[in-house]
């Protein structure tokens, strides 16, 4: 808005009298409050994952933190990052939150490295944090000896991976690397799954498969489960592969798993392929995983800094 000449004269007089125009900002109380609030916060980022007994699996998640940490810290508003495993091993979520409290953090941004909604992301993690009192989760945590801890710091849980296109592109890249003749191939996705949220997991598998179908040119696809939906049994993998091999010469099998765990990629999916006997020569498979992926790293950085902006009111710019 254009200032009137009288306003300039008024400011000129004030400057001559030894005042500064900073005392006459449009909303001084609001600006100073924002700055004060931001300066009193000590913000941490906690990457939370499912957890596994596999050293290879856990290392992939620790490597993820190592890769994103410099960019997150370079902004200057985040004081530290950590990784927590929900179950099977330490450091647990409770252990990490106790560390954040001991180090004087006021806010912790929780980034769940999960593909889509599950009992873990919807019930277990909020219950561990003291944000929810889900009876079934409470009983499960008690049985599995997973500690609950309500931190002094405020916790802020970010959305999951499935609200982005990252997973679709990840699977497309891996399927393309396996493919030789899309017209003669069918796509098979094998995911962990979740019995409670089976509809959501099914929709995710269909969306990802349709994306690969449209970009790569495969005409047939199927999906199966290797987690507790399938009771950790290879039969679901075998059935999905057989489905596409009824019409196609080759099956491209892609593990839709965050990291490599010998139990899943080697034992369950591997056994599912070997169950095909002579047909196993018609299967193209690499026991890989979603990680490592620079796009996942970028997602973690972006979602972390998005929440930092909400907490501080300052635009995040990675150095």
C-alpha positions, -999 to +999 in steps of 0.1 A: +000+000+000+013+034-010+024+057+020+012+092+022+037+121+022+028+130+057+039+096+069+073+101+054+076+135+071+065+119+104+092+091+101+118+117+091+111+137+123+114+106+144+148+097+128+161+132+135+150+128+171+171+097+174+144+070+170+145+041+146+117+030+123+119-005+138+098+006+167+069+012+143+066-021+124+031-032+112+028-058+140+057-056+164+041-078+191+035-106+165+070-105+150+088-104+183+066-132+197+074-154+167+112-148+171+110-154+208+090-187+204+114-200+177+145-191+198+132-210+228+125-242+209+150-270+207+138-293+179+148-329+172+139-353+144+132-390+152+130-415+123+108-444+135+107-477+118+092-511+124+124-528+137+138-562+128+161-588+141+181-585+109+214-565+112+211-558+074+176-543+078+185-522+108+217-509+092+197-496+061+176-475+085+206-462+103+222-454+069+190-435+060+195-412+090+232-407+082+223-396+047+196-371+057+211-357+088+235-332+073+207-315+052+183-315+081+208-300+105+221-274+079+189-255+082+199-245+117+166-250+135+170-287+142+195-296+169+197-333+164+184-365+147+180-400+159+166-434+147+143-456+168+132-492+162+096-499+173+102-535+182+127-563+184+157-542+193+172-511+208+173-482+206+135-482+211+112-452+207+110-448+245+148-449+248+153-422+221+126-399+236+142-402+271+174-391+254+157-361+238+142-351+272+176-355+289+191-332+263+165-305+268+145-308+236+111-290+235+098-306+203+104-339+185+093-344+150+084-381+145+089-393+109+075-429+106+093-447+078+063-468+070+047-474+035+010-469+045-014-470+074-011-500+096-018-510+132+017-499+140+014-464+126-023-458+135-024-474+170+010-486+183+032-456+178+007-430+192+001-454+222+039-457+228+041-419+228+012-416+253-010-399+227-035-427+225-050-453+249-058-481+225-067-512+245-055-537+219-022-518+214-017-516+251-021-553+254+002-560+225+029-537+238+027-554+272+030-589+256+059-578+234+076-559+263+076-526+243+080-497+267+056-467+267+070-433+274+052-399+274+080-374+268+082-339+282+089-327+247+060-321+224+058-348+197+046-341+161+039-372+139+043-366+101+023-384+073+035-417+059+052-424+026+020-433+007+008-397+003+036-391-021+045-406-055+079-418-042+069-455-038+054-457-073+086-444-089+107-466-067+089-498-078+088-486-114+126-481-114+133-516-100+108-533-123+123-515-153+158-528-143+144-564-144+123-561-175+134-574-210+102-577-229+072-561-211+047-576-235+056-611-223+060-602-186+037-598-156+044-578-124+042-594-089+045-572-059+051-588-025+045-566+006+043-572+043+007-562+046-016-556+076-047-576+085-065-547+101-059-523+072-059-549+044-081-527+022-057-498+024-027-521+016-046-536-013-054-502-027-017-492-024-006-523-043-031-517-070-022-480-074+016-489-076+009-517-101-013-495-123+015-469-123+041-495-134+016-509-160+011-475-176+048-466-177+065-499-184+039-515-205+033-548-186-004-559-190-008-583-161-001-579-124-007-595-091+003-590-054+009-611-024+018-608+013+048-621+032+039-607+067+014-617+093-015-615+068+001-645+051+013-659+085+048-655+072+041-683+047+055-684+011+023-697-003+009-662-010+040-654-030+037-686-050+000-680-057+006-644-070+034-656-093+013-685-107-015-660-114+006-640-139+024-670-153-009-684-166-008-657-193+027-644-193+061-660-200+079-642-172+071-628-138+089-597-124+089-601-086+094-569-066+097-569-028+077-539-016+097-539+017+114-509+033+148-527+038+164-561+032+155-588+058+168-623+052+136-638+066+114-620+040+135-615+008+154-647+011+134-672+031+097-663+025+098-648-010+127-671-021+108-702-009+077-689-027+096-689-060+113-722-054+079-738-048+072-733-085+096-762-094+103-760-131+086-726-134+112-708-113+132-702-144+104-680-156+108-657-126+130-626-126+138-616-090+164-596-071+162-598-033+164-560-029+143-534-011+129-499-013+160-485+005+184-471-005+167-445-025+177-408-029+140-400-034+132-415+001+160-394+016+146-363+000+111-371+013+125-374+049+143-341+046+113-323+031+087-336+055+110-328+085+117-293+074+080-288+066+072-295+102+101-273+114+085-244+095+052-250+112+069-249+146+091-219+140+073-199+114+105-196+095+110-208+059+133-237+057+161-236+032+186-265+031+222-254+027 
